[in-house]
Amino acid sequence: MNQDYIKADPWSIIEEGFNPETVKSSESLFSIGNGAMGQRANFEEDYSGPTFQGSYVAGVYYPDKTRVGWWKNGYPEYFAKVLNAPNWIGIKVSVNGKNLDLNTCKDVRNYRRELNMKEGYYERSFEVTMASGLDIAIKSTRILHLDNDELGMINFEITPLGSDAEIVFSPYLDGGITNEDSNWDDKFWDTISVSEENGKAFIRSMTMKTEFHICTFMESEFLVDGQKVSPNPVAEVQEQFVQLNYRVAVSSGQTACIRKYAGYTVSHNHKPENLVAAAKKVLENGLSEGYEALKSGQARAWADIWDMADIVIEGDVEAQQGIRFNIFQLNQTYLGKDARLNIGPKGFTGEKYGGSTYWDTEAYCLPFYMSTKDHGVARNLLVYRYNHLQKAIENAKKLGFTKGAALYPMVTMNGEECHNEWEITFEEIHRNGAIAFAIYNYVRYTGDHDYVTEKGLEVLIGIARFWHQRANFSTQKNKYVILGVTGPNEYENNVNNNWYTNFSARWCINYAASEIADARVNNSGEYERIMSKTNLTESEVAEWKKVADNMYFPFSEEHNVFLQQDGFLDKELITVANLDRSQRPINQNWSWDRILRSPYIKQADTLQGFYFFEDHFSEEELERHFDFYEPFTVHESSLSPCVHSIQAAKLGRMEQAYTFYLRTSRLDLDDYNKEVEEGCHITSMAGTWLSIVEGFGGMRVRNDRLEFHPRIPKHWDAYAFKVNFRGQTLKVKVSREGNSFELSEGDPLEIAVNGETKVVSAQN
């Protein structure tokens, strides 16, 4: 049974009623971020029940030394930990000498929390009878500002009900933070200084090994019934902690409010010695502008994002809530302002998976950012990988590859591989294909072919060299084979000739060779520069082509399908429909040995190839492969349902496509995989967007223009989305009455709808 306590609402995530059993799940679901920092929805006041405290700063990590029982040559030396940063949200609350703690209060009533996605804030309210018998009402609102992304704000209100009260607000900063997970229980942070002056407090910290410097800071103001008051603070300064205690007396029914301004300044953006001065400037500007003005500015900033990124669904509130939650979390995680950053699989909602960058970015996220933001944002994601090319070459060299062959990491922070499960690190090499496909996908969509000669071709050459060397010739098959890999389906390890991996290798080589030939003809100067820089010759390219032209692909004549890998048909082919529901998810109920021997597919594998490379296959071939593999797919990866939704829609199976859409869009809201308390699945959320735009909308780019094959689920009355295509904003609306296409401005745009050419003109 999936969780069902989140209320359906088109613009908000809402929880009503306090349940200690769902606190950790809600901490994930109600997380907030602004691209530069983020935090789980932990309570401001003390909470002694089970909780997972988490505050994170973009790009800050720790290289936790690899811990394995049996070291293998080529292992990454560390696993990059997304670091739990010093905590600035804390506000201890004492009422008439009794500490506020929902875990020990007698009665919690009218508990409600809301993540307002339209305006970008998190709010919580409740009434409670404290252990002393006093009734109070609480309301807190939290914002991480988009425009001033070093600043966060908390508006925390207390109203005593039935009697007067003396309230002590104790806002604090805590630098003594640890991660939930650590290989060696290392100390991740070194506290450099703790200081307090004139109601402002600062903790200077530095990460061990990586030496990221941050300053965590705070300052507060106070109101009683909306009128400012100025209680004098009593400071408590400890080695890793600073707290300011403010005493405020109020009558029954009066509301006492603390407004806490806080956040981080980071050595990414300031010299370490200037961090405190920078923090003071952030506080000065924040308090000068004021909470209400900042809250209004937040709403305007989100309105601008929603104007372009929103998908409107009519007639299905749960579907509407799901897609907006996904779009909201993607924008909280990455806004494209800083090319040094990327899109972590948990964003700012948890620590699982470590690392900031997986192949998820190229495979799923790039189209979302290309279409909903300026194309420069998507280009930055490609430049991020170009800047790591030398590290990718070093990664490959550690595994024995030569001559500039590049293997991009499965998990990384700075271009180095830092994932230390051998079946992933050494074997899940298909990630290289996603990096190359992203370049192709970007150029196809944006028309920015200059990127290829400026940067992309060097990446493609390194990847092609890797595939050329990774394949070996089988005299038995008289073909080139790729042995000992893990495909996208991680429920299969150390297999031979994974079809998706082999096909990706051939495609990458052919694409690189094609772009080299194009440069030779159309840009001889860049061609000579690149050939010289990479020490590439045409004879080497010819050697690559031998591998591509003679690649082996396992195939079943009986089923008339490509096999996921050699030996797939040796399995006991029992479909998911015949699997006992009590055994699901199998990754939480079965041994790894049993999983590996089963036919069950964690995520789209062969079908992932049919998604990426669909122009190479007919619809009839897709249908045949979909019908063969879908019955064995358990979708226990967040990256799986979206691909199946897109393909089911293409095949006209709208009920199935809709079911997969709901699963991908509400994966975390409904906690399908029973793990949301660890954090949300941020990168797969882009797949939810794809399932509407490419699935139901049928959007593709072919022959330098957009094509649409719109379909609509029976559960919906209409849906609408916008895409930025080569600098022009096209609004698409699909309803039961028909389809409409509107251009906001610019020259007429030629598109194809269900195979017919249409010209869309701006409505001036």
Beta strands, then each sheet from edge to edge (+ up, - down):
strand 1: 6-7
strand 2: 12-16
strand 3: 32-33
strand 4: 37-39
strand 5: 55-57
strand 6: 61-65
strand 7: 78-82
strand 8: 91-95
strand 9: 98-99
strand 10: 107-116
strand 11: 121-129
strand 12: 135-144
strand 13: 151-161
strand 14: 165-174
strand 15: 189-197
strand 16: 200-207
strand 17: 213-224
strand 18: 227-229
strand 19: 234-237
strand 20: 241-250
strand 21: 256-266
strand 22: 311-314
strand 23: 472-474
strand 24: 479-481
strand 25: 555-556
strand 26: 561-562
strand 27: 700-702
strand 28: 705-708
strand 29: 718-725
strand 30: 728-735
strand 31: 738-743
strand 32: 749-753
strand 33: 756-760
sheet 1: 1+ 2- 10+ 11- 12+ 13- 21+ 17- 16+ 15-
sheet 2: 1+ 2- 10+ 11- 12+ 13- 21+ 17- 18+
sheet 3: 3+ 4- 5+
sheet 4: 6+ 7-
sheet 5: 9+ 8- 14+ 20- 19+
sheet 6: 22+ 29- 30+ 31-
sheet 7: 23+ 24-
sheet 8: 25+ 26-
sheet 9: 27+ 28- 32- 33+
end
